[in-house]
Amino acid sequence: MLSLRGLDIMYVKGIGPQRAKLLEKELGLRSVYDLLHHFPSSYLDRSKIQRICDVRSEVAWVLFKGRFVSFAMQGEGAKSRLTALFTDGTASLEVTWFRKVQQIKSLYRPGVDYVLFGKPGFYNGRMQMVHPEVDTESNASAMSGFRGVYPLTERLRNAGISSRTIYMWAQAALSAHQRIADPLPEGLVRGLGLMPADEALRVIHHPASGEALERARYRLKFEELFYIQVDMLMRSRVRKGALLGMRFAKVGHWFNTFYSECLPFSLTNAQKRVIKEVRADVNTGRQMNRLVQGDVGSGKTMVALLCMLIAIDNGAQACLMAPTEILATQHYETIRGLTAKIGLNVKLLTGSTRKAERDVIAEQLAEGSLHILIGTHAVIEDKVRFRNLGFVVIDEQHRFGVAQRAKLWSKSAIAPHVLVMTATPIPRTLAMTVYGDLDVSVIDELPPGRKPVTTVMRYDEQREMIYRFLYQQMQMGRQIYIVHPLIEENDKVALRSLEEGYEAICEAFPQKKVAFVHGRMKPKEKDYQMGLFVNHEADILVATTVIEVGVNVPNASVMIIENAERFGLSQLHQLRGRVGRGADQSYCVLMTKRQIAKETRQRLEIMTSTNDGFVIAEADMKMRGPGEIEGTMQSGLPFDLRIANLASDGAIIQAARTAAEAILDADPALQAPANRPLLRAVEQARSAQADWSRIS
């Protein structure tokens, strides 16, 4: 199989240089390997011939066997078309061709047996078929069973390349290579009962049965996911064994003073466990690469701060990078406020930082007196130079590109320890693939005093009742978030807009101060409006999802999410995390229409039944696929996924991980003769990206 990567697709029978260029441009297919791994997205059943008289309404695709009775040309020039009458003895239908009519007219003759495959339609009660596939009986027999429908582009279709064309090319390539070598070790294939590679590729393009197709799919999915697991585990083991990092042997003045004098609350057992795991990592002399997953409000920032203090106690500087200015500012204000008493030097660097402050930051970084730099992408600018960067915290890292993260990495001669934080709950199987080379810690407890947010679903006609509830909460001194999916009215989508919602709230609560925030506002105005709410000068904040991250108002006890049916589960959970940050009982109200789709209702009911972000993430993946999680993270995977699905193939991911661990335990470098084809396959399949595993 490996040799197929070096065979140009242009040499496949029927392709040639021009079509090869088009296939590369449109589908990225360059080699025979690429062609054979361009898998069908669905299948048509060509296993059963039907009678014309039995098809009385429009169906997807049908197979008829019969003869043409007559042919007739209609129209002239570019508007000409060819029509034919086709019968199987039980009834007849009209067949029409609009393209290549002269060529088609010369191909088929009346009175000869043919098999038609196409999508029937009806006009004035008469069955019609446009541009069907027409085969002789012998050819049709060879192509019976399930036929793949291949992903195509409009440009390919206009060039006369159809799904059938791709199928024929795949068959030509398979015929030219009678036996495709298997890159997986024979013992692994036999031990797991996998379909051999050669058989799997032939079946995936032309399955004789549904059972054979499922076995082929499993094999090819396993292979893709297995390569990823082998690659990540090998990199991880090399890093742990060879990549030097600063050794932080002591816990000293900064950590101990903060812990005894400034810690605002007792750490949870989960926070203590994660800090111990980090301390063990940074004391080995090897570079740490650890992911900390923690639900909204679980105390990740406190863990990150304590870990950075360990670095500072050992003479190193620390950096925290966040994806947005709002979130970076929130981290800065939190950490500066917590450490002000002990005199820690903390600075903020964003795109809005003035030159005078930038100069101060640059000077203090260079001389080593700046302990912690917090910022956005601004911290990776070339002119930002650390004296001794030893600890990096990356918040919501999947929002950063590979090159951006690698640039931060390069700011230290010795590999800095990396702590990746995410509040986006990631299902275990997805984390195993996206973060497969990281050591994973989970903060699975909320700080003491936090109460679970009560979540309910309410309908538009219950708005007056909701308003009475909001008034009661505000009379108790609480504050309210009201979140809208749109900024302004859109005629095409019947949603309550931000302006409409703002006006309605001002009218309903004339004695209350209402602030508003959305993504199109200028930063100064946004900060002013947000400040009104943070400082409790405003009782209500009407906003779009810009408040999804970065706003910490413990006094806010209620969140109303308008048109909740328009949000995904993970986003709803992130929004809900803005309340419940104080000791008071908090509430999240999902406003929606009474008439919503069954799947939508199920999604919202999951939100009302649990506050566990990991449960919600699993449900989200099962209901709608990996969605945003996969979309934002798959760009960091070392290989393209052509057939595996991170949302639905969790069991295969686990099987691939287990198999990869077993093989590498026995042969860490894959140097055994039986494993060398696997090593070559992994090396050749690895995409030519930056060394993403070292930073993410």
Beta strands, then each sheet from edge to edge (+ up, - down):
strand 1: 42-45
strand 2: 62-74
strand 3: 81-87
strand 4: 92-97
strand 5: 113-118
strand 6: 120-123
strand 7: 126-130
strand 8: 133-136
strand 9: 146-149
strand 10: 289-294
strand 11: 317-321
strand 12: 346-349
strand 13: 372-375
strand 14: 389-395
strand 15: 417-422
strand 16: 439-443
strand 17: 454-459
strand 18: 479-483
strand 19: 514-517
strand 20: 540-543
strand 21: 556-561
strand 22: 587-592
sheet 1: 1+ 9-
sheet 2: 6+ 7- 4- 3+ 2- 5+ 8-
sheet 3: 12+ 13+ 11+ 14+ 15+ 10+ 16+
sheet 4: 17+ 22+ 21+ 18+ 20+ 19+
end
